[in-house]
């Protein structure tokens, strides 16, 4: 019987997790070079999008302000007292 790579991985994942081992961490211990490959991609792609680091309060305040604006706009689209003609 020919086993597929996915089946082998599923068995390996079940075995590792039953021992309390995180499969990703185990893979990085076996192949440490994979860690730097993945990290470079994230740092290159995602870090380029960050142009300022703000305190959490500022981020939350902006989110709340944007949500309030969207709710106000959505409310302006609703007319009270009208009925639809279906």
Residue frames as a rotation matrix with the C-alpha (Angstrom) as fourth column:
UNK 1
0.581 0.814 0.000 0.00
0.814 -0.581 0.000 0.00
0.000 0.000 -1.000 0.00
UNK 2
-0.420 -0.689 0.591 1.32
0.669 -0.675 -0.312 3.41
0.613 0.265 0.744 -0.92
UNK 3
0.192 0.434 -0.880 0.98
0.906 -0.423 -0.011 6.01
-0.377 -0.795 -0.474 1.83
UNK 4
0.454 0.032 0.890 0.52
0.532 -0.811 -0.243 9.64
0.714 0.584 -0.385 0.99
UNK 5
-0.624 -0.767 0.147 2.65
0.408 -0.481 -0.776 12.33
0.666 -0.424 0.614 2.59
UNK 6
-0.268 0.604 0.750 -0.49
-0.625 -0.702 0.342 13.97
0.733 -0.377 0.566 4.08
UNK 7
0.739 0.544 -0.396 -1.44
-0.113 0.680 0.724 10.74
0.664 -0.490 0.565 5.87
UNK 8
0.037 -0.825 -0.564 2.06
0.784 0.373 -0.496 10.44
0.620 -0.424 0.661 7.29
UNK 9
-0.725 -0.317 0.611 1.91
0.002 -0.889 -0.458 14.04
0.688 -0.331 0.645 8.53
UNK 10
0.216 0.889 0.405 -1.50
-0.600 -0.206 0.773 13.55
0.770 -0.410 0.488 10.16
UNK 11
0.710 -0.021 -0.704 -0.21
0.409 0.826 0.388 10.56
0.574 -0.563 0.595 12.11
UNK 12
-0.363 -0.925 -0.115 2.90
0.732 -0.207 -0.649 12.51
0.576 -0.320 0.752 13.09
UNK 13
-0.496 0.251 0.831 0.83
-0.356 -0.932 0.070 15.51
0.792 -0.261 0.551 14.18
UNK 14
0.629 0.777 -0.040 -1.45
-0.328 0.311 0.892 13.30
0.705 -0.548 0.451 16.32
UNK 15
0.420 -0.558 -0.716 1.57
0.741 0.667 -0.085 11.64
0.524 -0.494 0.693 17.92
UNK 16
-0.624 -0.721 0.299 3.28
0.455 -0.647 -0.611 14.96
0.635 -0.246 0.733 18.70
UNK 17
-0.274 0.582 0.766 0.17
-0.557 -0.745 0.367 16.65
0.784 -0.326 0.528 20.08
UNK 18
0.710 0.525 -0.470 -0.64
0.037 0.638 0.769 13.63
0.703 -0.563 0.434 22.25
UNK 19
0.091 -0.778 -0.621 2.77
0.942 0.270 -0.199 14.20
0.323 -0.567 0.758 23.87
UNK 20
0.673 0.247 -0.698 2.07
0.538 -0.811 0.232 17.93
-0.508 -0.531 -0.678 24.31
UNK 21
-0.470 -0.879 -0.085 4.50
0.476 -0.333 0.814 18.93
-0.743 0.342 0.575 21.56
UNK 22
0.476 0.573 -0.667 3.55
-0.252 -0.638 -0.728 21.69
-0.842 0.515 -0.159 19.13
UNK 23
0.575 -0.228 0.786 4.19
0.683 0.663 -0.307 20.31
-0.451 0.713 0.537 15.62
UNK 24
0.884 -0.246 0.397 5.43
0.107 -0.721 -0.685 23.64
0.455 0.648 -0.611 14.25
UNK 25
0.595 -0.689 0.414 8.02
-0.788 -0.400 0.467 23.98
-0.156 -0.604 -0.782 17.02
UNK 26
0.436 -0.398 0.807 9.11
0.032 0.903 0.428 20.37
-0.899 -0.160 0.407 16.50
UNK 27
0.765 -0.102 0.637 9.56
0.644 0.162 -0.748 21.00
-0.027 0.981 0.190 12.77
UNK 28
0.816 -0.464 0.343 11.69
-0.341 -0.868 -0.362 24.08
0.466 0.178 -0.867 13.45
UNK 29
0.473 -0.671 0.571 13.92
-0.625 0.201 0.754 22.10
-0.621 -0.714 -0.325 15.82
UNK 30
0.439 -0.269 0.857 14.46
0.486 0.874 0.026 19.49
-0.756 0.405 0.514 13.10
UNK 31
0.052 -0.342 0.938 15.03
0.970 -0.206 -0.129 22.12
0.237 0.917 0.321 10.38
UNK 32
0.050 -0.040 -0.998 16.21
0.672 -0.738 0.063 25.41
-0.739 -0.674 -0.010 11.95
UNK 33
-0.901 -0.434 -0.002 16.87
0.283 -0.592 0.755 27.02
-0.328 0.679 0.656 8.56
UNK 34
-0.340 0.861 0.378 13.13
0.789 0.042 0.613 26.98
0.512 0.506 -0.694 7.81
UNK 35
0.275 0.431 -0.859 12.61
0.875 -0.483 0.038 29.45
-0.398 -0.762 -0.510 10.64
UNK 36
-0.429 -0.520 -0.739 14.74
0.191 -0.852 0.488 32.15
-0.883 0.069 0.464 9.06
UNK 37
-0.908 0.160 0.387 13.08
0.391 -0.010 0.920 31.62
0.151 0.987 -0.053 5.67
UNK 38
0.021 0.999 -0.046 9.62
0.911 0.000 0.413 32.16
0.413 -0.050 -0.909 7.12
UNK 39
0.220 0.005 -0.975 10.69
0.733 -0.661 0.162 35.04
-0.644 -0.750 -0.149 9.31
UNK 40
-0.796 -0.566 -0.215 12.26
0.268 -0.648 0.713 36.91
-0.543 0.510 0.667 6.41
UNK 41
-0.610 0.641 0.466 9.02
0.599 -0.013 0.801 36.70
0.519 0.767 -0.376 4.45
UNK 42
0.380 0.803 -0.459 6.94
0.913 -0.245 0.327 38.07
0.150 -0.544 -0.826 7.32
UNK 43
0.014 -0.437 -0.899 9.39
0.563 -0.740 0.368 40.82
-0.826 -0.512 0.236 8.14
UNK 44
-0.899 -0.424 0.107 9.73
0.310 -0.446 0.839 41.85
-0.308 0.788 0.533 4.53
UNK 45
-0.534 0.761 0.369 6.06
0.544 -0.026 0.839 41.79
0.648 0.649 -0.400 3.61
UNK 46
0.410 0.817 -0.404 4.39
0.824 -0.142 0.549 42.89
0.391 -0.558 -0.732 6.83
UNK 47
-0.013 -0.482 -0.876 6.92
0.788 -0.544 0.288 45.25
-0.616 -0.687 0.386 8.32
UNK 48
-0.859 -0.323 0.398 6.85
0.510 -0.607 0.609 47.31
0.045 0.726 0.686 5.15
UNK 49
-0.076 0.935 0.347 3.20
0.599 -0.236 0.765 48.11
0.797 0.266 -0.542 5.83
UNK 50
0.511 0.220 -0.831 3.92
0.850 -0.275 0.449 49.67
-0.130 -0.936 -0.327 9.23
UNK 51
0.025 -0.515 0.857 4.69
0.528 -0.721 -0.448 53.35
0.849 0.464 0.254 8.99
UNK 52
-0.306 -0.164 0.938 4.03
-0.646 -0.688 -0.331 54.36
0.700 -0.707 0.104 12.60
UNK 53
-0.486 0.132 -0.864 3.74
0.586 0.782 -0.210 52.66
0.648 -0.609 -0.458 15.97
UNK 54
-0.206 0.545 0.813 0.88
-0.461 -0.786 0.411 54.04
0.863 -0.290 0.414 18.03
UNK 55
-0.890 -0.002 0.456 -0.13
-0.438 0.282 -0.854 53.52
-0.127 -0.959 -0.252 21.65
UNK 56
-0.791 0.612 0.006 -3.03
0.605 0.781 0.153 51.08
0.089 0.124 -0.988 22.11
UNK 57
-0.227 0.732 -0.642 -5.30
0.479 -0.490 -0.728 53.91
-0.848 -0.473 -0.239 23.34
UNK 58
-0.424 0.017 -0.905 -4.88
-0.613 -0.741 0.274 55.80
-0.666 0.671 0.325 20.06
UNK 59
-0.961 0.045 -0.273 -5.60
-0.181 0.644 0.743 52.66
0.209 0.763 -0.611 18.03
UNK 60
-0.582 0.787 -0.204 -8.74
0.799 0.506 -0.325 51.86
-0.152 -0.352 -0.923 20.04
UNK 61
-0.229 0.486 -0.843 -9.93
0.109 -0.848 -0.519 55.48
-0.967 -0.211 0.141 19.93
UNK 62
-0.665 -0.076 -0.743 -9.58
-0.681 -0.347 0.645 55.48
-0.307 0.935 0.179 16.14
UNK 63
-0.928 0.341 -0.151 -11.43
0.245 0.863 0.442 52.18
0.281 0.374 -0.884 15.84
UNK 64
-0.363 0.824 -0.436 -14.30
0.754 -0.015 -0.656 53.47
-0.547 -0.567 -0.616 17.98
UNK 65
-0.311 0.198 -0.930 -14.45
-0.302 -0.948 -0.101 56.72
-0.901 0.250 0.354 16.02
UNK 66
-0.848 -0.041 -0.529 -14.56
-0.528 0.168 0.833 54.84
0.055 0.985 -0.164 12.70
UNK 67
-0.783 0.606 -0.143 -17.24
0.610 0.792 0.015 52.46
0.123 -0.076 -0.990 14.01
UNK 68
-0.239 0.698 -0.675 -19.34
0.450 -0.536 -0.714 55.42
-0.860 -0.475 -0.186 15.20
UNK 69
-0.525 -0.008 -0.851 -18.98
-0.615 -0.688 0.385 57.07
-0.588 0.726 0.356 11.80
UNK 70
-0.943 0.155 -0.294 -20.11
-0.121 0.664 0.738 53.88
0.310 0.731 -0.608 10.05
UNK 71
-0.552 0.781 -0.292 -23.12
0.807 0.412 -0.423 53.51
-0.210 -0.470 -0.857 12.37
UNK 72
-0.251 0.425 -0.870 -24.08
0.002 -0.898 -0.439 57.15
-0.968 -0.112 0.224 11.84
UNK 73
-0.712 -0.072 -0.698 -23.79
-0.673 -0.212 0.708 56.73
-0.199 0.975 0.102 8.08
UNK 74
-0.904 0.384 -0.188 -25.79
0.295 0.879 0.375 53.49
0.309 0.283 -0.908 8.16
UNK 75
-0.407 0.774 -0.485 -28.47
0.690 -0.088 -0.718 55.13
-0.599 -0.627 -0.499 10.27
UNK 76
-0.434 0.207 -0.877 -28.76
-0.391 -0.920 -0.024 57.98
-0.812 0.333 0.480 7.79
UNK 77
-0.904 0.067 -0.422 -29.72
-0.378 0.335 0.863 55.48
0.199 0.940 -0.278 5.12
UNK 78
-0.652 0.703 -0.284 -32.74
0.744 0.666 -0.055 54.27
0.150 -0.247 -0.957 7.12
UNK 79
-0.719 0.507 0.475 -35.95
-0.392 -0.860 0.325 56.28
0.573 0.048 0.818 6.96
UNK 80
-0.911 0.413 -0.003 -38.35
0.195 0.424 -0.885 55.86
-0.364 -0.806 -0.467 9.87
UNK 81
-0.231 0.946 -0.228 -42.05
-0.255 -0.285 -0.924 55.48
-0.939 -0.155 0.307 9.21
UNK 82
-0.115 0.194 -0.974 -41.80
-0.993 -0.027 0.112 54.15
-0.005 0.981 0.196 5.68
UNK 83
0.240 0.211 0.948 -42.97
-0.280 0.950 -0.140 50.73
-0.930 -0.231 0.287 4.67
UNK 84
-0.810 -0.565 -0.158 -41.77
-0.343 0.239 0.908 48.63
-0.476 0.790 -0.387 1.83
UNK 85
0.308 0.891 -0.334 -44.04
-0.840 0.089 -0.536 47.62
-0.447 0.445 0.775 -1.00
UNK 86
-0.739 -0.598 0.309 -43.37
-0.431 0.774 0.464 43.96
-0.517 0.210 -0.830 -1.58
